[in-house]
Amino acid sequence: MPGVPLTSIRGIGPAKAAVLESGAAIRTVEDLLYYTPRRYLDRSELKKISDCMSGEEVTISGVIKRAASIWRSREMFEVEVSDLSGTITAVFFSGIRFFSKIFIPGENVLLSGKVSFFRGLQMVHPEFDFLDETSIDRALNTGRIIPLYKSSMELKKAGFDSRGFRRAVMQAIEHYAGTIRDPLSDPILERNRLLPLEKAIRNIHFPESAAHAEEARRRLAFNEIFFIQYYLSLRRMTARKNFSRKSGVRSVALAESFIKNLPFALTADQAKAFDEIINDMRQPFPMNRMLQGDVGSGKTVVAIAASLVCIESGQQAAIMAPTEILAVQHYNTAIKTLPQQVTCGLLTGSTKQSGRNEILNQVKSGACSLLFGTHSLIQEQVNFKDLGLIVIDEQHRFGVQQRATLRSKGSITDLLVMTATPIPRSLSLTIYGDLDISSIKEKPAGRQPVKTLAFPESRLQGVYNSIRRYIDQGRQVYYVLPLIEESEKLDLKSAIETYNHLKKNVFPDRTVLLMHGRLKQNEKDTVMESFRSGAADILVTTTVIEVGVDIPNASVIIIHHAERFGLAQLHQLRGRVGRGEHQSFCVLVHPDNIAENSMERIKTMTETEDGFIIAEKDLQLRGDGQITGTRQHGHSVFEFMDPGTDMELILAARREAALVTERITDPELEILEPGRSWGLHGPGELRTGHILAMLS
């Protein structure tokens, strides 16, 4: 089946195949079989039109009685739909020419959306799917469970609404499902109570019940997890085989001296993480470790100590940060605390050419043993004499290729990636499965918990009164907003507008500064230095201060329009305070009326400071795509696996993958020729194209 063209299916010619490829990345019959329903419609859950109430979200089924363009202050398109109980009107304000072609009186249609009342029951821009009760679709559409597929305007114009997909998928199953070869052995299926792959494909599209659909999803999710683990294991085996060095004792004298001279003692978690890192650095193969720790937990100190172990052995280390503010801060911390024999350098986009040339020469000669910087470190002209350790802070801010480019500047280079956004365990076992993980959960001694409060905008004057009280006590305040300029589409207070309001109307007797991403770097430096020195009372800012900014006297952070931020981002922002001796506060300001899920995020923030609990909650509320940054590309990291609920399945698939990997004799060849060890025609039957793309 791999590589069978779409044109093999009746009714799909070259033109329609091109639309499927451009509109849904469906290139082959196999791709079509894996284009699974976005949801199912249970016919028993359909609502009679006569039972619909204004404000309800419902799905109704009926016959189109009238479809016409009308004019009421503007042109719109109305579709009148009736069932045996009543009539409802679907209203569309755009796409009128297209809708006039597809909504035909007499057609059977599903409408899903919120009901309102205007001259009768109506839905504005509802989701819709067509049903044809008089043709082959009778068998597909009149059963209890109906698959509904994601479809764009381009796909619908080519005939691929849910009805079109159902027809095409049914043909693909009838002609090609029997050629699917199951990559998993019967013992694996039996041990884990899994459906055969062919049956899972059939049931994911046309299940007899919700339970059958879940069984199918579970099998496809197991495949997904299993082969991710399998290829991660092969990749690790290959790396350890191809990159080896002399193992042995690495001196930690320089690092221990650094730790001893710190004005505080390491927490137990910091010490444990340092020991795990050093143990990795003593192995004959390169380190691949993630150091995850809550905001303010002290990851940077551990990373610098690890760098000193590398430097004491005669090599160089590099620490790459996502923003210039953070890179400068790391550099300034290092030059104040490191032994004199350690020469540090800083390379960012703002480094002047004369200074840049000097740093590049020092790095190339080995005179600079610890280099801090931003993306500038991966530039072609940056050449190290002997790069032994790379530390990447806030690793999710960098692409895979950027990390690989920096690592390639050494021969056998240890890699330590850091994140202040704790990773849910289910994700750490899957997409980060090739990394060993160290966690820092303890806060440094003497740190008081940040008190988090939430207020509606109607109580904003009380928030202003509290700000004045804390400024009078000598404290400083962050005031964070999501946008720079006013948006006409979203009712957000922009940083510029709020800055002007606070400066002129609320705190005219105080010093208020403005910080945002469009300022030039020298302007940002001036603003931050003024705030850091205590010359300003309030810093109005966007999320440019989200990562790494450390100003102990700033003990209050106001986050306006908190409902517009994700949980992880709110937690990151809260970490900007609570770094000094004074009690700190995080105040979340939101509109008086907000959506339920937004209020749930805000409630979570007021109930816990534990970043690991927050990460799990974020996964439940938003899914893995948001957390790992793939949702912006239109999909989740996983097609079938749900990291919020599939922990047992993840552990089972990892166990089975480990057993299979033990039998592989040539991991490098297996990576180059996926499926070779499985006796399959190619990677298609393993569905590894998507999996390998996730790991690249």
C-alpha positions as MATLAB code, in Angstrom:
seq = 'MPGVPLTSIRGIGPAKAAVLESGAAIRTVEDLLYYTPRRYLDRSELKKISDCMSGEEVTISGVIKRAASIWRSREMFEVEVSDLSGTITAVFFSGIRFFSKIFIPGENVLLSGKVSFFRGLQMVHPEFDFLDETSIDRALNTGRIIPLYKSSMELKKAGFDSRGFRRAVMQAIEHYAGTIRDPLSDPILERNRLLPLEKAIRNIHFPESAAHAEEARRRLAFNEIFFIQYYLSLRRMTARKNFSRKSGVRSVALAESFIKNLPFALTADQAKAFDEIINDMRQPFPMNRMLQGDVGSGKTVVAIAASLVCIESGQQAAIMAPTEILAVQHYNTAIKTLPQQVTCGLLTGSTKQSGRNEILNQVKSGACSLLFGTHSLIQEQVNFKDLGLIVIDEQHRFGVQQRATLRSKGSITDLLVMTATPIPRSLSLTIYGDLDISSIKEKPAGRQPVKTLAFPESRLQGVYNSIRRYIDQGRQVYYVLPLIEESEKLDLKSAIETYNHLKKNVFPDRTVLLMHGRLKQNEKDTVMESFRSGAADILVTTTVIEVGVDIPNASVIIIHHAERFGLAQLHQLRGRVGRGEHQSFCVLVHPDNIAENSMERIKTMTETEDGFIIAEKDLQLRGDGQITGTRQHGHSVFEFMDPGTDMELILAARREAALVTERITDPELEILEPGRSWGLHGPGELRTGHILAMLS';
ca = [
       0.000    0.000    0.000;
       2.749    2.600    0.616;
       2.953    4.951   -2.337;
      -0.385    3.964   -3.917;
      -1.589    7.171   -5.628;
      -4.872    8.800   -4.718;
      -5.991    8.548   -8.332;
      -6.414    4.815   -7.730;
      -9.646    5.683   -5.909;
     -12.742    6.107   -8.069;
     -13.786    9.722   -8.325;
     -10.348   11.187   -7.509;
      -8.602   12.435  -10.612;
      -5.369   14.447  -10.867;
      -7.107   17.763  -10.090;
      -8.799   16.494   -6.923;
      -5.616   14.696   -5.860;
      -3.731   17.993   -6.147;
      -6.317   19.715   -3.940;
      -6.035   16.957   -1.312;
      -2.266   17.315   -1.310;
      -2.250   21.102   -1.011;
      -5.235   21.346    1.340;
      -4.687   18.390    3.665;
      -1.192   16.968    2.928;
      -2.864   13.787    1.647;
      -0.621   12.379   -1.075;
      -1.322    8.638   -1.048;
      -4.070    6.173   -0.177;
      -2.237    5.523    3.084;
      -2.386    9.230    3.948;
      -6.112    9.156    3.299;
      -6.623    6.192    5.647;
      -4.737    8.069    8.363;
      -6.777   11.257    7.828;
      -8.939   10.410   10.778;
     -12.202   12.078   11.826;
     -11.983   15.287   13.832;
     -15.017   14.113   15.804;
     -18.018   11.814   15.580;
     -21.704   12.547   15.545;
     -23.841   10.210   17.589;
     -27.272   10.302   15.955;
     -28.810    9.759   19.387;
     -27.401   13.156   20.459;
     -29.132   15.130   17.694;
     -31.566   17.707   18.980;
     -35.002   18.342   17.597;
     -35.291   21.885   16.296;
     -38.393   22.438   18.417;
     -36.366   21.633   21.544;
     -33.571   24.133   20.791;
     -33.191   27.072   23.174;
     -31.383   30.363   22.603;
     -27.779   30.219   23.902;
     -27.456   26.431   23.519;
     -24.689   24.698   21.529;
     -26.505   22.018   19.516;
     -26.318   19.793   16.447;
     -29.447   19.354   14.374;
     -30.226   17.364   11.222;
     -32.756   18.457    8.652;
     -33.675   19.149    5.054;
     -32.836   22.424    3.307;
     -36.111   24.162    2.471;
     -34.753   27.474    1.209;
     -31.289   28.890    0.451;
     -30.979   32.472   -0.770;
     -28.970   35.665   -0.608;
     -30.810   38.507    1.154;
     -30.079   42.109    2.092;
     -30.493   43.505    5.624;
     -28.144   46.516    5.966;
     -25.622   44.207    4.276;
     -25.685   41.154    2.036;
     -25.974   37.791    3.795;
     -26.897   34.232    2.939;
     -29.718   32.360    4.682;
     -30.313   28.618    4.718;
     -33.671   27.511    6.114;
     -33.528   23.967    7.526;
     -36.477   21.929    8.801;
     -36.996   18.617   10.554;
     -40.322   17.070   11.508;
     -40.525   19.347   14.566;
     -39.646   22.827   13.348;
     -37.433   25.207   11.347;
     -34.123   26.990   11.985;
     -32.145   29.405    9.780;
     -28.391   29.306    9.242;
     -26.967   32.786    8.513;
     -23.649   33.463    6.746;
     -22.104   36.897    6.212;
     -19.263   35.855    3.896;
     -18.576   33.231    1.232;
     -22.006   33.945   -0.268;
     -21.160   32.901   -3.840;
     -19.751   29.605   -2.633;
     -22.643   28.877   -0.283;
     -25.167   29.588   -3.032;
     -23.650   26.695   -4.997;
     -23.495   24.084   -2.240;
     -26.693   24.656   -0.241;
     -29.347   23.086   -2.470;
     -32.998   22.768   -1.401;
     -33.860   19.149   -0.707;
     -30.363   18.268    0.567;
     -29.945   16.706    4.010;
     -27.623   18.758    6.221;
     -26.169   18.808    9.733;
     -25.794   22.157   11.487;
     -23.700   22.612   14.642;
     -23.451   25.879   16.536;
     -24.960   28.248   19.058;
     -28.658   28.953   18.757;
     -29.898   32.546   18.918;
     -33.280   34.139   18.309;
     -33.909   36.779   15.639;
     -37.193   36.553   13.783;
     -37.098   32.884   14.745;
     -34.404   30.386   15.688;
     -31.083   30.890   13.913;
     -27.395   29.924   13.937;
     -24.750   32.380   12.739;
     -21.924   30.765   10.731;
     -22.563   27.246   12.061;
     -20.393   24.263   11.205;
     -22.146   22.141    8.606;
     -21.925   18.750    6.955;
     -24.054   17.260    4.219;
     -25.802   13.896    4.370;
     -27.180   12.120    1.317;
     -29.817    9.679    2.517;
     -30.663    8.439   -0.999;
     -27.319    7.114   -2.240;
     -24.358    5.015   -1.154;
     -24.035    7.375    1.813;
     -27.086    5.767    3.401;
     -24.826    3.064    4.881;
     -22.290    5.649    5.989;
     -24.574    8.342    7.341;
     -27.546    6.636    8.927;
     -25.674    4.450   11.406;
     -25.423    5.526   15.023;
     -21.923    7.020   14.706;
     -21.083    9.383   11.830;
     -17.452   10.487   11.224;
     -16.967   14.204   10.610;
     -13.727   15.300    8.939;
     -11.765   18.523    9.046;
     -12.286   20.380    5.784;
     -11.225   23.761    4.453;
     -13.064   25.924    1.941;
     -10.631   24.740   -0.746;
     -11.387   21.091    0.046;
     -15.139   21.665    0.150;
     -15.077   23.315   -3.255;
     -13.421   20.158   -4.593;
     -16.142   18.000   -3.061;
     -14.289   17.046    0.104;
     -16.605   18.035    2.874;
     -17.239   15.298    5.443;
     -19.559   13.556    2.999;
     -16.879   13.502    0.297;
     -14.262   12.211    2.712;
     -16.586    9.457    3.921;
     -17.072    8.227    0.357;
     -13.355    8.312   -0.473;
     -12.272    6.676    2.786;
     -14.853    3.902    2.441;
     -13.505    3.067   -1.023;
      -9.926    3.122    0.271;
     -10.852    0.732    3.071;
     -12.760   -1.622    0.767;
      -9.913   -1.890   -1.739;
      -6.750   -1.474    0.328;
      -7.326   -2.206    4.024;
      -6.665   -5.888    3.352;
      -3.119   -5.049    2.232;
      -2.187   -3.428    5.549;
       0.549   -5.471    7.211;
       0.680   -5.192   10.961;
       4.167   -4.265   12.209;
       3.454   -5.572   15.720;
       3.582   -9.239   16.584;
       0.624  -11.173   17.944;
       2.268  -11.501   21.393;
       2.608   -7.687   21.638;
      -1.029   -7.250   20.623;
      -2.198   -9.862   23.105;
      -0.127   -8.558   26.024;
      -1.481   -5.058   25.555;
      -5.036   -5.907   24.457;
      -4.655   -4.135   21.124;
      -6.701   -4.389   17.946;
      -5.014   -5.587   14.747;
      -3.962   -2.577   12.693;
      -6.401   -3.257    9.831;
      -9.354   -3.408   12.225;
      -8.172   -0.254   13.993;
      -8.093    1.633   10.673;
     -11.612    0.459    9.835;
     -12.974    1.306   13.277;
     -11.373    4.722   13.563;
     -13.374    5.806   10.513;
     -16.611    3.853   10.853;
     -17.013    2.673   14.450;
     -20.141    0.901   15.576;
     -19.958    2.663   18.929;
     -17.930    5.221   20.855;
     -16.160    2.327   22.609;
     -15.052    0.883   19.260;
     -13.706    4.277   18.196;
     -11.699    4.508   21.430;
     -10.285    0.995   20.933;
      -9.111    2.029   17.475;
      -7.574    5.267   18.726;
      -5.778    3.365   21.490;
      -4.169    0.996   18.982;
      -3.049    3.809   16.688;
      -1.747    5.751   19.694;
       0.238    2.683   20.788;
       1.844    2.520   17.331;
       2.744    6.185   17.582;
       4.340    5.894   21.027;
       6.017    2.560   20.288;
       7.865    3.747   17.192;
       8.840    7.066   18.761;
      10.471    5.103   21.585;
      11.968    2.651   19.124;
      13.657    5.306   17.006;
      14.755    7.333   20.010;
      16.477    4.207   21.362;
      18.125    3.547   18.003;
      19.317    7.125   17.797;
      20.808    6.931   21.257;
      22.511    3.596   20.440;
      23.950    5.073   17.243;
      25.253    8.181   19.004;
      26.956    6.125   21.678;
      28.481    3.845   19.052;
      29.809    6.585   16.744;
      30.951    9.160   19.297;
      33.165    7.795   22.007;
      35.861    9.280   24.181;
      38.016    8.162   27.036;
      35.938    7.864   30.150;
      37.325    8.560   33.566;
      37.507   10.980   36.441;
      36.874   14.636   35.754;
      38.160   17.041   38.356;
      35.494   19.081   40.113;
      37.889   21.172   42.191;
      37.212   24.409   40.285;
      33.464   23.868   40.409;
      33.497   23.040   44.107;
      35.513   26.190   44.817;
      32.920   28.214   42.901;
      30.054   26.593   44.826;
      31.810   27.107   48.161;
      32.226   30.840   47.511;
      28.572   31.409   46.615;
      26.625   33.519   49.149;
      24.202   30.615   49.591;
      24.275   26.840   49.801;
      22.970   24.668   46.976;
      19.638   23.035   47.607;
      19.488   19.243   47.713;
      17.920   19.224   44.238;
      20.663   21.450   42.827;
      23.374   19.226   44.304;
      21.689   16.093   42.955;
      21.352   17.624   39.473;
      25.034   18.646   39.508;
      26.081   15.102   40.454;
      23.945   13.625   37.636;
      25.495   16.010   35.110;
      29.051   15.254   36.219;
      28.373   11.529   36.063;
      27.231   11.976   32.448;
      30.330   14.005   31.596;
      32.495   11.125   32.819;
      30.911    8.612   30.442;
      32.565    7.533   27.153;
      29.658    8.974   25.155;
      28.356   12.567   25.000;
      25.844   13.813   27.547;
      22.268   14.481   26.455;
      20.498   15.866   29.508;
      17.645   18.229   30.226;
      17.706   20.278   33.413;
      14.174   21.346   34.218;
      13.456   23.531   37.168;
      10.808   25.913   38.310;
      11.327   29.634   37.870;
      13.887   30.884   40.372;
      15.052   27.385   41.323;
      18.717   28.011   40.485;
      19.379   26.167   37.221;
      21.948   28.691   35.996;
      24.227   28.117   38.985;
      24.244   24.379   38.242;
      25.002   25.037   34.564;
      27.924   27.346   35.388;
      29.325   24.786   37.835;
      29.136   22.114   35.106;
      30.915   24.502   32.724;
      33.773   24.802   35.199;
      34.239   21.021   35.219;
      34.571   21.155   31.443;
      36.941   24.139   31.604;
      39.162   22.495   34.241;
      39.716   19.604   31.831;
      41.089   22.052   29.248;
      37.989   22.512   27.103;
      35.596   25.383   26.440;
      31.937   25.819   27.297;
      29.167   27.877   25.691;
      25.885   29.054   27.224;
      23.248   30.179   24.718;
      20.174   32.155   25.834;
      17.101   33.131   23.788;
      17.233   36.870   24.525;
      19.978   39.425   24.852;
      18.646   40.529   28.247;
      19.068   37.010   29.589;
      22.468   36.448   27.956;
      23.797   39.711   29.447;
      22.412   38.805   32.843;
      24.080   35.366   32.790;
      27.355   36.976   31.726;
      27.229   39.635   34.448;
      26.482   36.983   37.078;
      29.412   34.885   35.882;
      32.055   37.610   35.873;
      31.089   38.545   39.444;
      31.260   35.016   40.835;
      33.709   32.974   38.733;
      37.388   32.459   39.619;
      39.780   34.901   37.971;
      41.436   32.211   35.866;
      38.183   31.697   33.933;
      37.940   34.082   30.984;
      34.381   34.859   29.905;
      33.093   36.395   26.698;
      29.736   37.778   25.568;
      28.553   37.646   21.968;
      25.154   39.047   20.940;
      23.621   40.908   18.046;
      24.570   44.205   19.711;
      28.263   43.389   20.122;
      30.227   46.030   18.197;
      32.437   44.811   15.354;
      35.707   45.687   17.060;
      34.727   43.825   20.201;
      33.275   40.991   18.133;
      36.573   40.393   16.324;
      38.462   40.294   19.617;
      36.015   37.782   21.131;
      36.096   35.594   18.002;
      39.885   35.470   18.144;
      39.865   34.594   21.844;
      37.313   31.834   21.268;
      39.316   30.416   18.347;
      42.595   30.453   20.282;
      41.050   29.033   23.443;
      41.816   32.163   25.486;
      38.065   32.540   26.117;
      36.974   29.457   28.032;
      33.315   30.339   28.695;
      31.266   32.116   26.012;
      27.792   33.513   26.666;
      25.516   34.647   23.891;
      22.336   34.475   21.876;
      21.733   33.067   18.382;
      24.994   34.829   17.483;
      26.876   31.783   18.798;
      25.730   29.645   15.858;
      27.104   32.016   13.219;
      29.617   30.497   10.829;
      32.500   32.745   11.927;
      32.294   31.525   15.551;
      34.942   28.784   15.840;
      36.012   27.159   19.092;
      39.405   25.640   19.795;
      37.858   22.744   21.760;
      34.177   23.037   22.639;
      33.309   20.457   25.278;
      29.967   21.575   26.737;
      26.960   23.411   25.357;
      24.267   24.768   27.663;
      21.064   25.952   25.986;
      18.773   27.983   28.228;
      15.030   27.946   27.556;
      15.691   25.246   24.962;
      12.165   25.368   23.487;
      12.957   28.836   22.124;
      15.515   27.316   19.737;
      14.959   25.099   16.715;
      16.433   21.638   16.336;
      18.752   22.850   13.578;
      20.046   25.726   15.724;
      20.941   23.343   18.550;
      22.591   20.944   16.103;
      24.610   23.767   14.486;
      26.049   24.872   17.825;
      26.825   21.291   18.828;
      28.648   20.691   15.550;
      31.213   23.332   16.566;
      32.756   20.686   18.842;
      33.746   17.086   18.152;
      32.346   15.093   21.079;
      30.273   17.753   22.803;
      28.162   17.363   25.917;
      24.720   18.946   25.712;
      22.732   20.357   28.611;
      19.376   21.930   27.742;
      17.489   23.878   30.388;
      13.862   24.831   30.720;
      11.963   26.814   33.319;
       8.744   25.352   31.958;
       8.472   21.952   33.637;
       7.620   19.195   31.173;
       4.640   16.945   31.959;
       5.827   13.404   32.590;
       3.939   11.981   29.613;
       5.794   14.319   27.229;
       9.155   13.776   28.915;
       8.742   10.038   28.295;
       7.871   10.502   24.618;
       9.182   13.437   22.603;
      12.023   14.013   25.103;
      12.669   10.306   25.537;
      16.257   10.524   24.264;
      17.186   12.966   27.037;
      18.066   12.107   30.607;
      16.202   14.492   32.865;
      17.232   16.225   36.060;
      14.643   18.197   38.000;
      15.016   21.008   40.501;
      11.834   21.488   42.492;
      13.149   23.167   45.624;
      13.377   26.933   45.852;
      16.552   28.467   47.333;
      16.474   28.947   51.089;
      14.832   32.132   52.302;
      12.548   32.538   49.291;
       8.989   33.298   50.373;
       6.118   31.946   48.266;
       4.621   34.536   45.929;
       1.054   35.381   46.904;
      -1.141   35.310   43.812;
      -4.412   37.249   43.718;
      -6.997   37.750   40.979;
      -9.268   40.774   40.507;
     -11.782   41.839   37.856;
     -11.171   45.137   36.076;
     -13.997   46.705   38.050;
     -11.641   46.605   41.064;
      -8.671   48.120   39.222;
      -8.645   51.239   41.417;
      -8.020   49.032   44.438;
      -5.077   47.464   42.589;
      -3.675   50.957   41.943;
      -4.030   51.786   45.656;
      -2.056   48.651   46.572;
       0.665   49.516   44.045;
       1.093   52.929   45.650;
       1.306   51.367   49.112;
       4.130   49.017   48.073;
       6.000   51.756   46.220;
       5.820   53.846   49.405;
       7.504   50.929   51.181;
      10.368   51.105   48.680;
       9.342   48.243   46.439;
       9.186   48.241   42.626;
       6.411   46.997   40.331;
       6.150   45.251   36.961;
       2.980   46.027   35.013;
       2.658   43.480   32.177;
       0.357   43.621   29.134;
       0.043   41.344   26.108;
       0.255   43.903   23.277;
       2.302   46.945   22.335;
      -0.323   48.873   20.376;
      -4.079   48.953   20.717;
      -5.847   46.200   18.786;
      -9.214   47.034   17.273;
     -10.143   43.344   17.220;
      -9.359   42.517   20.833;
     -10.311   44.634   23.824;
      -6.784   44.771   25.206;
      -5.014   47.564   26.986;
      -1.802   48.192   25.130;
       1.472   48.794   26.889;
       1.811   52.252   25.377;
      -1.704   53.346   26.312;
      -1.385   51.972   29.841;
       2.045   53.564   30.257;
       0.627   56.971   29.346;
      -2.387   56.488   31.620;
      -0.334   55.382   34.635;
       2.281   58.083   34.149;
      -0.106   61.000   33.622;
      -3.236   60.089   35.544;
      -2.520   57.498   38.223;
       1.106   57.940   39.357;
       2.172   61.410   38.117;
       4.439   61.740   41.151;
       6.286   58.468   40.480;
       8.764   57.346   37.837;
       7.157   55.073   35.271;
       9.167   53.451   32.446;
       8.093   51.608   29.301;
       9.679   48.437   27.895;
       8.665   46.427   24.827;
      10.148   44.337   22.045;
      10.243   47.100   19.442;
      12.716   49.206   21.362;
      16.288   49.132   20.097;
      18.676   47.090   22.200;
      20.491   50.108   23.639;
      17.097   51.568   24.622;
      16.135   48.295   26.334;
      19.455   48.245   28.183;
      18.933   51.806   29.406;
      15.395   51.086   30.625;
      16.365   47.857   32.394;
      19.392   49.404   34.037;
      17.276   52.295   35.335;
      14.752   49.876   36.775;
      17.412   47.541   38.162;
      19.182   50.446   39.893;
      15.946   51.543   41.591;
      15.667   54.790   39.646;
      12.142   53.865   38.517;
       9.126   52.680   40.492;
       6.997   51.007   37.808;
       8.019   49.202   34.632;
       5.188   48.882   32.127;
       6.215   46.064   29.828;
       5.207   43.315   27.442;
       6.381   39.732   27.899;
       9.915   40.682   26.924;
      10.673   40.399   30.659;
       9.187   36.903   30.809;
      12.465   34.994   30.913;
      15.378   35.454   33.240;
      15.110   39.026   34.478;
      16.285   39.076   38.094;
      15.593   42.242   40.115;
      15.152   41.333   43.820;
      13.569   44.663   44.797;
      10.738   44.201   42.268;
       8.262   42.428   44.514;
       4.938   43.082   42.746;
       3.860   42.048   39.256;
       0.520   43.092   37.796;
      -0.559   41.024   34.781;
      -3.348   42.865   32.981;
      -5.615   40.786   30.753;
      -4.304   37.663   32.428;
      -6.943   35.657   30.550;
      -4.942   36.195   27.345;
      -1.926   34.273   28.658;
      -1.370   30.543   28.889;
      -0.710   28.924   32.249;
       2.964   28.336   31.536;
       3.453   31.948   30.491;
       1.647   33.256   33.562;
       3.859   31.073   35.732;
       6.982   32.330   33.939;
       5.910   35.921   34.472;
       5.181   35.298   38.141;
       8.758   34.096   38.477;
      10.013   37.642   37.883;
       9.124   38.423   41.514;
       9.811   36.537   44.711;
      13.574   36.850   44.260;
      14.312   39.057   47.240;
      13.762   39.142   50.993;
      10.371   40.867   50.885;
       6.972   39.241   50.476;
       6.055   39.321   46.790;
       2.713   39.485   45.039;
       1.379   38.503   41.624;
      -1.907   40.225   40.733;
      -3.947   38.857   37.826;
      -6.377   41.412   36.384;
      -9.111   40.135   34.086;
     -12.414   41.383   32.609;
     -15.461   40.989   34.805;
     -16.884   38.407   32.396;
     -14.494   35.844   30.923;
     -14.755   32.331   29.508;
     -14.885   29.390   31.910;
     -11.588   27.847   30.779;
      -9.818   31.216   31.152;
     -11.138   31.519   34.693;
      -9.927   27.992   35.379;
      -6.395   28.979   34.384;
      -6.505   32.009   36.647;
      -7.882   29.914   39.505;
      -5.051   27.407   39.062;
      -2.510   30.227   39.388;
      -4.033   31.398   42.673;
      -4.045   27.865   44.085;
      -0.496   26.647   43.437;
       3.049   27.840   42.816;
       4.279   24.378   41.805;
       5.362   24.573   38.187;
       5.070   20.818   37.744;
       1.418   20.840   38.819;
       0.829   23.825   36.543;
       2.444   22.012   33.591;
       0.118   19.045   34.008;
      -2.891   21.353   34.262;
      -1.757   23.241   31.178;
      -1.586   19.943   29.310;
      -5.162   19.136   30.331;
      -6.478   22.546   29.311;
      -4.574   23.246   26.124;
      -3.038   20.003   24.895;
       0.495   19.069   23.908;
       0.551   21.238   20.771;
       0.433   24.463   22.753;
       3.036   23.327   25.252;
       5.551   22.121   22.677;
       4.891   24.960   20.286;
       3.457   23.008   17.372;
      -0.162   24.172   17.597;
       0.773   27.298   15.659;
       1.477   25.024   12.672;
      -2.059   23.671   12.772;
      -1.597   20.350   14.520;
      -0.724   18.668   17.759;
       2.579   16.883   18.249;
       0.642   13.597   18.191;
      -2.092   12.410   15.865;
      -3.594    9.806   18.186;
      -1.891    9.772   21.572;
      -3.322   11.974   24.314;
      -0.510   12.786   26.747;
      -3.060   13.931   29.286;
      -4.712   10.516   29.658;
      -2.502    7.856   28.055;
       0.214    7.440   30.696;
      -0.372    3.678   31.089;
      -0.247    3.244   27.322;
       2.988    5.247   27.158;
       4.655    3.045   29.771;
       3.461   -0.143   28.043;
       4.719    1.007   24.627;
       8.090    1.985   26.123;
       8.487   -1.476   27.645;
       7.694   -3.205   24.364;
       9.991   -0.898   22.375;
      12.858   -1.605   24.790;
      12.412   -5.374   24.300;
      12.487   -5.013   20.508;
      15.447   -2.625   20.499;
      17.562   -5.128   22.418;
      17.454   -7.414   19.352;
      18.685   -4.790   16.867;
      22.241   -5.473   15.715;
      22.757   -2.447   13.470;
      20.837    0.588   14.765;
      22.357    2.972   12.217;
      21.127    0.888    9.259;
      17.683    0.604   10.814;
      17.461    4.400   11.113;
      18.462    4.795    7.463;
      16.011    2.118    6.278;
      12.954    2.315    8.567;
      10.991   -0.903    8.627;
      13.888   -3.108    7.468;
      13.888   -5.150   10.648;
      10.121   -5.541   10.418;
      10.088   -7.166    7.002;
       7.868   -4.438    5.569;
       7.948   -2.780    2.173;
       8.886    0.611    3.599;
       8.222    3.193    6.267;
       4.654    3.886    5.193;
       3.194    0.855    6.899;
       4.815    1.910   10.159;
       3.454    5.420    9.730;
       7.000    6.587   10.509;
       6.965    9.561    8.172;
       5.067   11.590   10.763;
       7.025   10.049   13.660;
      10.468   10.739   12.185;
       9.400   14.296   11.367;
       8.543   14.768   15.052;
      12.020   13.595   16.058;
      13.998   15.605   13.487;
];
